[in-house]
Amino acid sequence: MRRHFFLFTLFSLISAPVAAEEVFLVKVSGTIEKGLAAFIGRVMDEAETDGAQAVIIEVDTPGGALDAALTIRDALLYSEVKTIAFINPRAISAGALISFATDHIVMVEGGTIGAATAVDMQGNKASEKVISYFRNEMKATAEKTGRSPELAEAMVDEDVEIETLAPKGKLLTLTTEEAVEQKIAEFKVEAVTEDDKLDEVLKLFDLDEVKLTRKEINWAEQAVRWLTHPMVASLLMSLGFLGLIFEFQSPGWGIGGTLALVCLGLFFGSHLICSL
């Protein structure tokens, strides 16, 4: 009887499914907006649920919306999964905040990180209130991930002076060599092809034997990304209000009202989806 029980237990252990170790790869490219933030949030939730070994964020962005960057920052900073920012080749503005929120930063040769001051839709420098807020967000993020808070502040506020790197009146942007020297980035990747670069990143963290899963944005998230792009969102809002003005000035229901409903519906609907 005991022998049968032992054999049954052994068979159960052998036949039980073993959770496959995985590394998730996510690309952050182009303008950062709320649709991208929703996508990153979903991936991080899946990584925790599936027990992923790490999440690699491949960054190549000139920046984007501040609120979207903060959402991504929180998703990365407070995750229990190991996070790695692979800057290939630039993490500018909001991209720098996202990179600072990860556990590890790796950069390709010739890469850059920094120039993170907040600007408005016209590219003009934001108010002192916004600059102060974003400066301290960068500082707090750097403090939590063990990086230099002074360098993080200098990327946002041109009044913060860093000797030999950023004189007063100039924003800080670091090259790959400088980032490694200042311990913002841990490693420099020297491979040439994209596949070789990624393989080198995996080897740096002993993840080259782990299954790599590339997480792709779905069609709904892609549509939301497009609708929440700062340029598209502002256009939808402008057309919506213009439609309302034309509708109020004409009798009955017309094209203006229809245009307003469509544009404002797309604007508020896409933003509502991102907040769910």
CORLINPE-V713539 format. One record per backbone hydrogen bond with DSSP energy under -0.5 kcal/mol. NH is the residue of the N-H (numbers start at 1). CO is the residue of the C=O. If there is no record, write none. Layout:
NH_CO, NH_CO
//
This chain:
5_1, 6_2, 7_3, 8_4, 9_5, 10_6, 11_7, 12_8, 13_9, 14_10, 15_11, 16_12, 23_211, 24_54, 25_213, 26_56, 28_26, 28_58, 29_27, 30_60, 32_63, 33_31, 36_33, 37_33, 38_34, 39_35, 40_36, 41_37, 42_38, 43_39, 44_40, 45_41, 46_42, 47_43, 48_44, 49_45, 50_46, 51_47, 52_47, 53_22, 54_22, 55_82, 56_24, 57_55, 57_84, 58_26, 58_56, 59_57, 59_86, 60_28, 61_90, 65_32, 69_65, 70_66, 71_67, 72_68, 73_69, 74_70, 75_71, 76_72, 77_73, 78_74, 79_76, 82_53, 84_55, 85_104, 86_57, 86_84, 87_85, 87_106, 88_59, 88_86, 91_112, 92_61, 93_114, 95_92, 96_93, 97_93, 98_94, 99_95, 100_96, 101_97, 102_99, 103_83, 104_83, 106_85, 107_187, 108_87, 109_189, 111_108, 112_89, 113_174, 114_91, 115_172, 116_155, 117_155, 120_124, 123_120, 126_118, 131_127, 132_128, 133_129, 134_130, 135_131, 136_132, 137_133, 138_134, 139_135, 140_136, 141_137, 142_138, 143_139, 144_140, 145_141, 146_143, 147_142, 152_148, 153_149, 154_150, 155_151, 156_152, 156_153, 157_153, 158_156, 160_157, 161_159, 162_166, 163_161, 165_162, 166_162, 169_158, 170_158, 170_167, 172_154, 174_113, 176_111, 179_175, 180_176, 181_177, 182_178, 183_180, 184_179, 185_179, 186_105, 187_105, 189_107, 197_193, 198_194, 199_195, 200_196, 201_197, 202_198, 203_199, 204_200, 205_201, 205_202, 206_203, 207_202, 210_207, 211_21, 213_23, 213_211, 214_212, 215_25, 215_213, 216_214, 222_218, 223_219, 224_220, 225_221, 226_222, 227_223, 228_224, 229_226, 233_229, 234_230, 235_231, 236_232, 237_233, 238_234, 239_235, 240_236, 241_237, 242_238, 243_239, 244_240, 245_241, 246_242, 247_243, 248_244, 249_245, 250_247, 258_254, 259_255, 260_256, 261_257, 262_258, 263_259, 264_260, 265_261, 266_262, 267_263, 268_264, 269_265, 270_266, 271_267, 272_268, 273_269, 274_270, 275_271, 276_272, 276_273
//
